[in-house]
Amino acid sequence: MPNTVRTTFDSAHWQTRLDDLRAEYRVPGATLAVLADGEIHELASGILHRGTGVETTTDSIFQLGSIAKPYTASLVMGLAEEGRLDLDAPVIEVLPEFSTVDPEATKTITPRQLLSHTGGLTCDFMEDTGRGDDCLAKFVEAARGVALDCPPGTAPSYSSVGYNVLGRIVEVLTGLTWDNALRERIITPLGLTETMTLPEEALRFRVAMGHVGQDPEPTAAWDLLPRSAGPYGRVLASAGDVVRFARMLIDGTAADGTRVLAAETVAMMRRREVEVPDKWTLGSDGWGLGLSTYDWDGVAGFGHNGSSIGQRSYLRVIPEAGLAFALLTNHGTTDRLYTALSRELLEELAGVRVPAAFAPPPSPLSMDVAPFAGVYRREGVIITVTENDGKLHFVYEFADGLKDIAPPIEADLVPVAENVFAGMNPMLGDDWMPVLFSKLPDGTEYCAASMRVAPKLR
């Protein structure tokens, strides 16, 4: 395992690579920040908005999407470190009003399970509970009647609702709103002058506009998330500030030596809590506490991805190499840009070889696919899998509060392994999307797409 980065960071070389790859994959604008040799190097390329032509700069602000989750996890872990929160005690001990549709599950769900996406709470439940300081309290109340993806502790199922519950725990224990707790306990101690949580706070900066389509056009709206989405999806930042935050997750300190979390606490966050069956959506082997974990041929790393309307963000860290990088983009289908750039960065700066991109084998597998056909359902999504002449067809439709938010995703599924299939997903720029089929411990069959469990109805 490497202990230091292998080469000196060549800003001119990486600026050229960022420019070239951004142009090749038709991404309007991108920023890249890299921690290497103990220094943070910041690069920018392209434009923030195709309608205005405003240039992307290193201090430009992007929406981080789900990279907000590690920020919320850091708040939670700080409270646990101080002895104010027991990660393994039921959530209801701190949040008596917390409830799910399953009374027995409600009694057992813990903060540790929520941090590692094993609490069974779902992901795609969105409720606009207003702009008031009570928006998270109202969200937790509104989520009481939302179905669980699976019983707690039975399978990892990616959960944004769980992170909103964690955000509410932070509010109860600190007496602050989640936004103010993040500002006082993370943003200010780390000196993150280009990090914020509310749209109006971003107005004093250059702000990226999302883009969609093969010939990228600005999205009709800058943001679709309500204030209550903060703990799982609403942190706004520059790439440099994301890496400054990530550096704290290596040893617990800010650049000036200010200790924000104990070294043991951040090590606990990076330690794998649960293995994930889907090792392709994030390219990770498991979940830690708020972080996805990676094992690249024995080299340990961590990180997270994020999405918002027409924007994508990526964070990867290799602690032993002292390497971290954040790539922020203003296009919704930039995985190919990220894949190409990250492969070069990780190999040249840390000697890490990233596995090949997810795709079906050259020779199609022969197998009985009929048992996988059926209708699968979780909050916000209906998945219909049909079988015809030995082949599966997959339809992913948004429902409930997300109905009509986007058109259905349709794909023919190609076998990759015994219970793993690949479908070409136009929403991801025609990249292969993993779709898995498995069973819960009680025998319930489920389909997992985007790392979310959907139980089989019939």
N, C-alpha and C positions, 0 to 999 in steps of 0.2 A: 504493500500500500504506500503511495507517495506521501511524503511529509511536507514537501514544498512544491510550488509550481515549477514546471520544467523549463519554461522560457520566460524571458522578459516580455511584457505586454507591448506589442508593436501597434500603436494607435493608428498609424497610417494604413497598415495592412488590414486591420479589422474595420476601419472606416470604409475601405474599398470593398471588403467582403459584404458589409452591411448594405452599402449602396447597390452593389451588383445583385445580391439576392433579393433585396426589396423590389428592384425593378423587374427581375425575372419572374417573381411571383405576384406582381401587380398589386403590391401593398402601397397605399398612398404615403403613409408615414410610419416611422418606427424610431424608438430610442433604445439604446443598449447601454447598460452600466455593468462593469466587470470589476470585481475585487480580485486583484492579483498583485503579487509582490508587496502586499500590505497597503496598497493604494487603490482608490476607486477611480476608474477611468470611465468617462461618460461620452457617448457618441450619439448623434442624431442624423436622421436621413429623411428626405422627402418633405411632404406637406401635411398639415394637420386637417385640412378641409379642401376638397377638390373644388368646392364652390367659390371659395375665397382665395385659395392659393397661399394661405399663410404658411410660412416655413416652419418645419419642426425644429425645435431647439432642445438642448439637453435639459432645460428646466420646464419643458412642456408637461402638462398634467394629463394623465390617462386614467380611465376607470379600470380598477384592478379586478373587478368581479370577485370570484371566489378566493382570490389571494387575501381577501379580508379575513378569511377564517383563521389563518395563523396569527393575525393581530388579536382577534378575540381569544384564541387559545392562550396567547401570552398573558393576557389579562387574567384569565382563569387560573393559569399556573402560578402567577404571582400571588393570588389570593390563597392558593393551596400552600405555597411556600411559607406564607405568613401564618399558617395554621387557622385561617378563617374559613377554609372550605376543605371538606373531606371528599376526595375524588371518588371514593368507593361507597359513600353513603347515598341513600336514595335522594334524588333531586327534591322530593317533597319535604325533606327536612329543612331545606333552605327556602323552598318555594311551595308552600302548602297549596297554593291555588293551581299548581301544575296538575294537568290531568290528561289522560288519553281515553280512547273509546274502550280500552281494556283495563278495568280497575286493577287487575292483578299485575299487569305490566307497569301501570303507574306507580305501584308500590316498590318496584325493583330497579327502574331505570336510574343510572348513576351519571354524574358528570364525566367520568372516565369513558363510559360507553358513548356519550354524546360527542366527546372529543375524537373518538376513534371510529365514528360512524357505525357503531354496533348497537345503538339504542333502539333501532326499529322505526324511529320517526322518519317521516317521508321528506322528500325534497321539494317537489313542485307544487307547494301550496303557497300562494301569494295572497296577502290580504293588506289592502291599503287602510291602515288604521290612523291615518292623519299625520299631521306635522307636529303634533304636540309632544311634550316630554314623556307622555304616558303611552306612546305608540307601541313600545315593546310589551308593556303590561297588557294592553288591549290585544296584541297579536297572540300572546300566550293563551289568553282567554278564548280567542277565536279559533285557535288550533285544537281545542279540546275534542271536537267532534270529527277530526280528520283521521282516517284509517291509518293504521301502522302498515309499513311495508312488510314487516315480519316481526315475530316475537323478539324481545330484547335478547341480545347475546347469541342469536342463532345464525346470523350472516351479516357481513358488512354491506350496508346499503347507504349510499351517499346521501347526506341529509343536511339541507339548509335549515329546516325547521329546528333541528337539534341545536344549531348554532345560535338561533334566535333565543332559544331557551337559555343557553349559556350566557348570552348577552344580558338577559333579564336577571340572571343570578348575579352578574357583575353589578348591575344597578342596585339590587337589594343589599348586597354586602358593602358597597362603597358609598351608598347614598347619592351617587351621581348618575346622570344619564350615561348610557354607553358611550356616546360621543365625547362627553367631558372626561369620563374615566380613561378613554384611550388617549386623549390629549394630555391629561395630567400624569398618567402612569407609563406611557410609552412614547408618544410623539415628542413631548417637551424634553424628557430626560435624554432622549437620543439625538436631540437637536435636529429633528426632521422638519425643516422649514418649508418643505414642498409636499407636505402630507396633510390631508384634511378628510372630512366625512360628509360635508353638506355641499350641495351644488353652489350655493351662493358664496361659499368660501373659495371656490375655484375661479371666480370671475376676475380676480386680480392677476391671474396667470394666463399664459397661452394654453388653451385647452383643446384636446383632440376631439374631433367629431368622428363617430363611427361611420363605416362604409360597408356596403354589401354589394354582391353581384360580381360577375366575371369582369365586367367593365365597371369598376367600383364607383358607386354613387353614394353621396351622403345619406344617412338614414333620415327618416321623416322626423324622428325625435332624438334628442341627445341622450335621454335616459328614460327608462320605463319603470325603474324601481322606486317604491315608496320609502319613506324614511325608516320604516320598520325593518327594511332589508339590510340595514347597516351591519350587524354582526356577521352576516354570511356573505354580503356582497357589495358593500358600499364603503370602500376606502379609495380615495383619489390621490394619486401621487406621481412624482417623477420616477424614472428608472433608478436614478442615483439614490433617492430616498428609500426605495424598496431594498436596494443592496445594503444601505446603512442599517436598515431594520434586520436584514438577513445576517449581517455580521454579528449583531447581538445574539442571534440564535446559535452562534458558534461557541461563544464563551460567556455570554450573559452581560457583556459590557458595551458601552458606547465607545466611540473612537477616542474620546478624551479620558477614558478609564472609568467613567461613571458606571457603577454596577446597577443594572436594571433587574436582572434575574440571576440567581445563583447558577454556577456552572453545572451543578448537579440537576437543576431544574431543566435547563435547556437540553442537557443530555437525555433526560427522561422524555422530553418532547420528541426527540429524534429517534428514540428506540422503538422498534417495531412492536406494536401492540397486537396486531392481527394481520394475517396474510390475506391478500385479496385474490380471488379467483381470476378476475380480469386484470391481467398484467400488461395490457396494451393501451387502454384509454389514456392513462397517464404515464405509461411505461414504467410503473412502479411495482414493487413486490408486496407492499403492505401499507398500512396506516400506522403512524405514531400517534401522538397526542396533538392533533391539529396540523400535522404535516404528512405528506406522502413520503415514503421511504424507498430508497433505491439501493440495489446491490449490483454494481457493474463489475462482474468478475472479481469479487472480493473487495472492491472499493465502495465504501459506504457513502451515500449521499442522501439529501432530502430536498423537498421543494413543494411546489403547488402550481396549478394552472388556474386561470380565471377567464371568464367571458362576460361581456355585457353586450348591449345591442351594437353590433358592428365593431366591437373591439375584442382583442385577445391579449392575454398577459401570461408570462412564463417566468418562473423562478427556480433555479437549481443551485445547490450548494454542496461542495465537497469539503467538509471540515478539516480533514487531515491535510489537504492540499492548500488550505487557506484561500480557496477559490469560491466565488459566488458570482452569478450573473442574473440580470433581469432583462427580459426583452418585452417591450410594450409596443403594441401595434394598433392601428385604427382600421383594421379590416377583420371581418368575422371569420375568415377562412385562411388563417396564416400558419397552420401547422407545418406546411412544407417549408416555409421560410424558417420557422423555429427548428425543425428537424435538421435541415442542412447546416444552419449556423451553429447549433448546439453540438453537433457531431464534431465540427472543426474545433470549436472552443475547448470541449472536454478532452479531446485527444491531444491537441497541441499544448494545452496549458496544464493538464493533469494526467496525461497518459491513459485516459479512460476511453475504451471502445464501446460505443453505444450499440445495442443490438439492432438488427435490421428492422425496418418499419413493418408494422403488422400488415399481412397480406396472405391470401390463400396460397397453398403449395402449388408448384408448377403443374403437377399431375393431380387432377381432382380425386378426392377420397370417395370410395364407394361405401355407403352405409345406409341403414334404414332410418329415414328422417321422419317418417310418419308420426312416431310418438311425440314429436315436438310441436306438432300442429295444435292450435287451440287459441283461445282468447285469454289474455293476461291483463291484469288491471291493478293499478295503484293510483293514488291520488294524483289527479292532473293528467293522467296518461292511460290510453287503451292501446294495447299491442295485439294485433291480430296476425297469426301465423297460419298460412294455409299450405297444404301439400298438393302438388299436382305432378304426376308422372315422376315421382321420386325426387322432386325439387321443392324447396321451401320459398315462400314469398312472405315478406315482412312488411307490415303497415304499422307505423307509429303515429298515433293521433293524439292531439292535445284535447283535454276534456276539463270538466268542472270549471274552476276559475280561470283556467288557461285556454279554454275553448276559443278557437279562432285566433290565437296569438300568433300562430304560424301554420303554414300548410302541412299536411301529413308528410311523413318521410316514408317512401316506399323503396324496397330493395329486394332483389333476389339474393338469397343466402347461399353462400358457398362453404362447404365443410372445411374446417381447418384442423380440427381434432375431434375426439369422440363427442364432445358436447359444446364445441366452440365453432362459431360460424362467422363469416365475413360478409358484410353487405356494403355495396358502394353507396356512400352517403353524399348527395349533392350539397347538403348544408355544410359539409366539411371540405368543400372544394374537390369533390369526387375522390376523396380518400376512403380507404377501407375502414369500416366501423365494426368493432367486435360485438357480437351478440352471443351470450352464453345461456345455456339451459342447465338447471341443476335442481336439487331438492333440499328443502329444509329438513332439520332433524325429525320433524313429525311426519315426513313423507310428502308434504306439499310441494308440488312442482312449481318452478318459477322461471321467468325469463329475465335476464339482467342485461340492460343496455344503458350506456353512460354510467355504469357502476351503480345503478339503482335496481332494486329487486321489485319485480312485479309478479305476484302470485297468479297461478293459473285458475281461471274461473271454470273453464270447460274445455 
